[in-house]
Amino acid sequence: MIKAEWSENLRFFSLFMEINKAYMSKCYGQMTHLGIHPGQIPFLMLLSERGEMSQKDIAGELHVKPPTVNVMVQRMEKAGFVSRRQDEDNEDPPYGEGAADEGKGDFLCGRERPSCAPGLQ
């Protein structure tokens, strides 16, 4: 009996892993199409939840070093996913996603959202 349950659980786990792999493959393809690297998703999600943040705060929340955030911000800014606003009182400018003045909207700046992530639509 235990061996049969274990075998059934193993088949279920194997099927689950196949579905997960297919899902991630589709999402990765769509992220690549949008110009997003999977490592940038936590950054975008953080800005989506919190709004404008400084690079220092982003580094602290993502548990990475500030130079890592700097490179990520530069790439995301160049791709149009985030915008920079210099605060006169602060040398570390906050970043917010989207560029409202360019009409790019909210999450992912109005670019086509991946259909494999319906919760983001």
N, C-alpha and C positions, 0 to 999 in steps of 0.2 A: 504493500500500500504506500509506504513512504517513498519507495523508489519510483512508483508511478506518479506521485505528486511532484517529485523532484524533476522527473522527465517532462511533465506538463509545464511546470514553472520555467524550465529551461527553454522549451519551445516558445512560450509566451515572451520571455525575455529576448530571445533571438528575433522574433517577429517585431517586437517593440524597437529593437536596435536597428532593424532594417528600415522601419518607418521613420525613425529619427534621422537616420543617415540620408534618406531621400528628402526629408523636409529641410535639413540643413544644407544639402546640396542645392536645392531650389532657392533657398534664401540667400546663400552665398552668391549664386549666379545673379540674382536680382540686385544684391548689394554692390557687386562688381559693376553691374550695368549703371548703377547710380553713382559710382565712384566712391563708395564707402568700403573701408576695410573693417572686418569684424571687430577688430580692437577699438574702433571708434564708436561702436554702439553704446558702451557704458557712458562715454563722454556725452553723446547726444541725449541719452536718457536722463542723465544728471541735469543737463541744461533744460530739458523739457519739464522736469519736475520742479526745479529750483529757480529758473529764470536766469538773470544775469549773475555771473560769478567771476571772481578774479582768478587768474591762473594759479595763484597760491592756494586758494580755497579748492579749486578743481583738483590740484595735485594731492591735497590732503584727503579729499573725499574718495579719490580713486586709488590712494595709496601708491602713488608713483612719484618720481622725482620731478621737480619743476621743469628741467630741460625736456623731459619726455612730453609734458603738457605743451610746452612751447612749440615743439615740432608738430604735435597733433593739431594745435590751434592754427598754426600757419597753413597746414595742408587743408584743414577744414574751411578756413577763411578763403583760401585761394579757390576752392571748389564751390564757394558760395553757401556753405551750410551754416556758418556763424559769422557774426559781424562784431567789430570792435568799437567800443565807445570809451574814449579817454575821459577819465574823471579828473578834474583840475586838482583835487585834493589828494589824489592817489597816483603813484607812478605805475602801479600794476593795473592796467585797464581791465574792467570787467568784460566778459564775453557773454553774449546772449545769442541764442540760436535765431536764425532768420534775419532778414534785413527788411524791416517793414517799409522803409523808403523805396525799396526795389520791388515791393509787392510779392515777396517770396513766401509769405505766410508763416505757418507755425512749424511743427516738427518736420524735419528734413527740408525746411525752407520751401515747402510747396512743391518740391519735386515729386514725381510719381512715387507713391509709397508702395513697398513690396506687397503683392497680394497674398504672400504667405504669412503676413502679419496683420490680420484683419483688425486686431485691437488698436492698431496705430492709425487707422483710417478715421 
